[in-house]
């Protein structure tokens, strides 16, 4: 995909969904905070499910223009959304741990996303915002890492997208180095989860 096409999709999406994005961002933050405060354990999974589903339907299905967006990104985000919503019900009593140092750093990097985009010379609407594919997956990895029970398929899908942060160089979207860092962290956690599963067998 051409870099200008990439940024045009972002521009169209941001221009026409800025109010919805603001509302969804607050919704996601509230859900994550409720879980970290141990008020509603499943809230973070639920809001991340909604956010991933929103990205799949709106960003990729509605605004996406390229085959890779329609046939790779769209199903990946829809599946992540469905799995998060399923986990919010199936493992609703699973308690999330408070962020460790690495997870806290990833959460901070997520919050820095739009500011990094601005520092790199981008401006609205052709800039990275909080409710976009890469920031949403970065947040998803950082938050979901705190739960004791993890759906390995969901974590693998999030990690796969995290590793697409390598495209940061191709599209001059250097903000997505944040995504790549989250993807590498995802690999480490996924390997650890697989090892734990083998030890329990």
CORTA-V703735 format. One record per residue. N is the residue number from 0. SS is DSSP state (H for helix, E for strand, - for the rest). PSI is psi in whole degrees, -180 to 180 (NA if undefined). D_FIRST is the distance of its C-alpha to the first C-alpha in Angstrom with 2 decimals. Layout:
BEGIN
n=N ss=SS psi=PSI d_first=D_FIRST
n=N ss=SS psi=PSI d_first=D_FIRST
END
This chain:
BEGIN
n=0 ss=- psi=135 d_first=0.00
n=1 ss=- psi=142 d_first=3.80
n=2 ss=H psi=-39 d_first=6.43
n=3 ss=H psi=-36 d_first=8.57
n=4 ss=H psi=-43 d_first=6.88
n=5 ss=H psi=-50 d_first=6.86
n=6 ss=H psi=-28 d_first=10.43
n=7 ss=H psi=-42 d_first=11.43
n=8 ss=H psi=-45 d_first=11.13
n=9 ss=H psi=-44 d_first=13.15
n=10 ss=H psi=-46 d_first=15.53
n=11 ss=H psi=-44 d_first=16.33
n=12 ss=H psi=-49 d_first=16.91
n=13 ss=H psi=-43 d_first=19.11
n=14 ss=H psi=-39 d_first=21.03
n=15 ss=H psi=-7 d_first=22.04
n=16 ss=H psi=16 d_first=22.69
n=17 ss=H psi=-38 d_first=24.29
n=18 ss=H psi=-44 d_first=27.71
n=19 ss=H psi=-41 d_first=26.63
n=20 ss=H psi=-42 d_first=24.71
n=21 ss=H psi=-44 d_first=27.92
n=22 ss=H psi=-44 d_first=30.05
n=23 ss=H psi=-37 d_first=27.87
n=24 ss=H psi=-45 d_first=27.76
n=25 ss=H psi=-43 d_first=31.57
n=26 ss=H psi=-45 d_first=31.84
n=27 ss=H psi=-46 d_first=29.82
n=28 ss=H psi=-42 d_first=31.86
n=29 ss=H psi=-44 d_first=35.10
n=30 ss=H psi=-44 d_first=34.30
n=31 ss=H psi=-43 d_first=33.49
n=32 ss=H psi=-41 d_first=36.62
n=33 ss=H psi=-38 d_first=38.80
n=34 ss=H psi=-44 d_first=37.85
n=35 ss=H psi=-29 d_first=38.38
n=36 ss=- psi=-2 d_first=41.73
n=37 ss=- psi=31 d_first=42.57
n=38 ss=- psi=-45 d_first=43.31
n=39 ss=- psi=98 d_first=40.88
n=40 ss=- psi=-35 d_first=39.54
n=41 ss=- psi=-5 d_first=36.95
n=42 ss=H psi=-42 d_first=35.60
n=43 ss=H psi=-43 d_first=32.73
n=44 ss=H psi=-41 d_first=31.44
n=45 ss=H psi=-49 d_first=31.86
n=46 ss=H psi=-34 d_first=30.01
n=47 ss=H psi=-34 d_first=27.11
n=48 ss=H psi=-46 d_first=27.04
n=49 ss=H psi=-44 d_first=26.95
n=50 ss=H psi=-45 d_first=24.20
n=51 ss=H psi=-41 d_first=21.90
n=52 ss=H psi=-41 d_first=22.79
n=53 ss=H psi=-46 d_first=22.14
n=54 ss=H psi=-43 d_first=18.59
n=55 ss=H psi=-51 d_first=17.96
n=56 ss=H psi=-50 d_first=19.65
n=57 ss=H psi=-55 d_first=18.91
n=58 ss=H psi=-48 d_first=15.56
n=59 ss=H psi=-44 d_first=13.68
n=60 ss=H psi=-40 d_first=16.07
n=61 ss=H psi=-48 d_first=17.04
n=62 ss=- psi=-18 d_first=14.35
n=63 ss=- psi=144 d_first=11.21
n=64 ss=- psi=-14 d_first=9.57
n=65 ss=- psi=151 d_first=7.02
n=66 ss=H psi=-39 d_first=8.96
n=67 ss=H psi=-30 d_first=8.08
n=68 ss=H psi=-39 d_first=9.47
n=69 ss=H psi=-37 d_first=12.32
n=70 ss=H psi=-9 d_first=13.37
n=71 ss=H psi=-59 d_first=12.93
n=72 ss=H psi=-45 d_first=12.98
n=73 ss=H psi=-56 d_first=15.36
n=74 ss=H psi=-34 d_first=18.01
n=75 ss=H psi=-47 d_first=17.89
n=76 ss=H psi=-37 d_first=18.71
n=77 ss=H psi=-43 d_first=21.21
n=78 ss=H psi=-42 d_first=22.91
n=79 ss=H psi=-43 d_first=23.13
n=80 ss=H psi=-47 d_first=24.62
n=81 ss=H psi=-44 d_first=27.10
n=82 ss=H psi=-38 d_first=28.12
n=83 ss=H psi=-44 d_first=28.75
n=84 ss=H psi=-40 d_first=30.84
n=85 ss=H psi=-46 d_first=32.66
n=86 ss=H psi=-32 d_first=33.40
n=87 ss=H psi=-24 d_first=34.68
n=88 ss=H psi=-50 d_first=37.29
n=89 ss=H psi=-38 d_first=37.92
n=90 ss=- psi=44 d_first=38.28
n=91 ss=- psi=-22 d_first=39.30
n=92 ss=- psi=-1 d_first=42.10
n=93 ss=- psi=128 d_first=40.05
n=94 ss=- psi=137 d_first=40.56
n=95 ss=E psi=136 d_first=37.90
n=96 ss=- psi=154 d_first=39.08
n=97 ss=- psi=147 d_first=38.89
n=98 ss=- psi=135 d_first=35.98
n=99 ss=- psi=-176 d_first=36.84
n=100 ss=H psi=-44 d_first=35.98
n=101 ss=H psi=-44 d_first=32.51
n=102 ss=H psi=-39 d_first=31.63
n=103 ss=H psi=-39 d_first=33.08
n=104 ss=H psi=-42 d_first=30.93
n=105 ss=H psi=-38 d_first=27.74
n=106 ss=H psi=-40 d_first=28.97
n=107 ss=H psi=-42 d_first=29.63
n=108 ss=H psi=-39 d_first=26.17
n=109 ss=H psi=-46 d_first=24.78
n=110 ss=H psi=-22 d_first=27.12
n=111 ss=H psi=-12 d_first=25.95
n=112 ss=H psi=-59 d_first=22.24
n=113 ss=H psi=-31 d_first=22.47
n=114 ss=H psi=-38 d_first=25.01
n=115 ss=H psi=-41 d_first=22.89
n=116 ss=H psi=-42 d_first=20.11
n=117 ss=H psi=-42 d_first=22.86
n=118 ss=H psi=-26 d_first=24.26
n=119 ss=- psi=2 d_first=21.00
n=120 ss=- psi=5 d_first=21.41
n=121 ss=- psi=162 d_first=19.31
n=122 ss=E psi=156 d_first=21.21
n=123 ss=- psi=136 d_first=21.29
n=124 ss=- psi=-8 d_first=19.39
n=125 ss=E psi=69 d_first=16.30
n=126 ss=- psi=167 d_first=17.37
n=127 ss=- psi=130 d_first=17.47
n=128 ss=- psi=179 d_first=20.41
n=129 ss=- psi=-38 d_first=22.37
n=130 ss=- psi=70 d_first=21.27
n=131 ss=- psi=164 d_first=17.56
n=132 ss=H psi=-53 d_first=15.88
n=133 ss=H psi=-45 d_first=16.30
n=134 ss=H psi=-39 d_first=19.73
n=135 ss=H psi=-42 d_first=20.99
n=136 ss=H psi=-38 d_first=20.35
n=137 ss=H psi=-46 d_first=21.86
n=138 ss=H psi=-41 d_first=24.85
n=139 ss=H psi=-45 d_first=25.08
n=140 ss=H psi=-46 d_first=25.42
n=141 ss=H psi=-41 d_first=27.90
n=142 ss=H psi=-48 d_first=30.03
n=143 ss=H psi=-26 d_first=30.02
n=144 ss=- psi=-23 d_first=31.06
n=145 ss=- psi=-15 d_first=34.34
n=146 ss=E psi=146 d_first=35.44
n=147 ss=- psi=-41 d_first=37.91
n=148 ss=- psi=129 d_first=36.66
n=149 ss=- psi=136 d_first=33.02
n=150 ss=- psi=113 d_first=31.27
n=151 ss=H psi=-33 d_first=29.70
n=152 ss=H psi=-47 d_first=27.10
n=153 ss=H psi=-45 d_first=25.98
n=154 ss=H psi=-36 d_first=26.02
n=155 ss=H psi=-42 d_first=24.06
n=156 ss=H psi=-44 d_first=21.26
n=157 ss=H psi=-41 d_first=21.22
n=158 ss=H psi=-39 d_first=21.26
n=159 ss=H psi=-47 d_first=18.36
n=160 ss=H psi=-35 d_first=16.16
n=161 ss=H psi=-39 d_first=18.05
n=162 ss=H psi=-16 d_first=17.07
n=163 ss=H psi=-3 d_first=13.32
n=164 ss=H psi=-14 d_first=14.59
n=165 ss=H psi=-22 d_first=14.07
n=166 ss=H psi=-8 d_first=10.54
n=167 ss=H psi=-32 d_first=12.82
n=168 ss=- psi=-39 d_first=13.14
n=169 ss=- psi=-44 d_first=9.59
n=170 ss=- psi=12 d_first=8.83
n=171 ss=- psi=34 d_first=12.59
n=172 ss=- psi=71 d_first=13.22
n=173 ss=H psi=-13 d_first=16.41
n=174 ss=H psi=-32 d_first=17.85
n=175 ss=H psi=5 d_first=16.13
n=176 ss=H psi=-30 d_first=18.54
n=177 ss=H psi=-45 d_first=20.76
n=178 ss=H psi=-44 d_first=18.67
n=179 ss=H psi=-41 d_first=18.84
n=180 ss=H psi=-43 d_first=22.59
n=181 ss=H psi=-38 d_first=22.99
n=182 ss=H psi=-42 d_first=21.23
n=183 ss=H psi=-41 d_first=23.66
n=184 ss=H psi=-39 d_first=26.50
n=185 ss=H psi=-40 d_first=25.47
n=186 ss=H psi=-47 d_first=25.83
n=187 ss=H psi=-43 d_first=29.28
n=188 ss=H psi=-38 d_first=30.41
n=189 ss=H psi=-43 d_first=29.18
n=190 ss=H psi=-41 d_first=31.09
n=191 ss=H psi=-40 d_first=34.05
n=192 ss=H psi=-40 d_first=34.00
n=193 ss=H psi=-41 d_first=33.99
n=194 ss=H psi=-42 d_first=36.88
n=195 ss=H psi=-39 d_first=38.79
n=196 ss=H psi=-41 d_first=38.43
n=197 ss=H psi=-37 d_first=39.87
n=198 ss=H psi=-30 d_first=42.73
n=199 ss=H psi=-14 d_first=43.65
n=200 ss=- psi=NA d_first=43.93
END
